[in-house]
Amino acid sequence: MTIWTRDELTAQLREWKAALLICASGKSYSIAGRTLTRSDVADIRKTLSYLERELNKIDGAPVGPVFVQGVTRRG
């Protein structure tokens, strides 16, 4: 369960992706009165990961790492 709607998450993801692109080039970006700079790239990525997990909850997709066991065959 999440507190967000799909539209809210999509809008936020769009904004945070734009912030990442701008900050990665060394410029600053503002969202909701908060100014982000290149040094905030790790925080931006963390926020993007959070938003993606929330969107996955809506879609019913796995929210964490998925472990797959492989089988080696020799022929």
HUMO-V837106 format. One record per residue. N is the residue number from 1. RES is the residue in three letters. PSI is psi in whole degrees, 0 to 359 (none if undefined). NEAR is the number of other ideal C-beta (glycine too) atoms within 12 Angstrom. D_CENTER is the distance of its C-alpha to the mean C-alpha in Angstrom with 1 decimal. Layout:
N,RES,PSI,NEAR,D_CENTER  N,RES,PSI,NEAR,D_CENTER
//
This chain:
1,MET,146,8,17.2  2,THR,157,20,14.8  3,ILE,355,12,16.0  4,TRP,155,21,14.0  5,THR,163,14,15.4  6,ARG,316,17,13.8  7,ASP,319,12,14.9  8,GLU,315,17,13.4  9,LEU,319,26,9.9  10,THR,317,19,10.5  11,ALA,317,18,12.0  12,GLN,317,27,9.5  13,LEU,319,27,6.7  14,ARG,314,18,9.9  15,GLU,315,24,10.8  16,TRP,329,31,8.0  17,LYS,319,22,8.1  18,ALA,318,21,11.8  19,ALA,318,32,11.8  20,LEU,315,29,10.3  21,LEU,317,20,13.1  22,ILE,315,23,15.7  23,CYS,327,28,15.2  24,ALA,336,21,15.2  25,SER,5,14,18.6  26,GLY,5,13,19.9  27,LYS,176,18,20.0  28,SER,163,19,18.9  29,TYR,146,26,16.9  30,SER,134,16,17.4  31,ILE,123,24,15.4  32,ALA,45,13,17.6  33,GLY,1,6,20.1  34,ARG,127,16,18.0  35,THR,128,16,18.4  36,LEU,142,28,15.9  37,THR,181,21,17.4  38,ARG,323,20,17.0  39,SER,346,13,17.3  40,ASP,8,26,14.1  41,VAL,320,24,11.9  42,ALA,320,16,11.2  43,ASP,322,21,10.3  44,ILE,315,31,8.0  45,ARG,321,20,6.1  46,LYS,318,15,6.6  47,THR,318,27,5.6  48,LEU,319,27,2.1  49,SER,317,19,3.1  50,TYR,312,22,5.4  51,LEU,322,30,4.9  52,GLU,317,26,4.5  53,ARG,320,22,7.3  54,GLU,320,25,9.0  55,LEU,321,26,9.2  56,ASN,327,21,10.6  57,LYS,318,21,13.0  58,ILE,320,21,14.3  59,ASP,350,15,14.8  60,GLY,16,10,16.4  61,ALA,159,13,14.5  62,PRO,140,13,14.5  63,VAL,352,18,12.1  64,GLY,191,11,13.0  65,PRO,144,7,14.6  66,VAL,123,9,17.3  67,PHE,129,7,20.5  68,VAL,130,7,23.0  69,GLN,127,6,26.5  70,GLY,157,6,28.3  71,VAL,126,6,32.0  72,THR,127,6,34.0  73,ARG,136,5,37.0  74,ARG,131,4,39.9  75,GLY,none,3,42.2
//
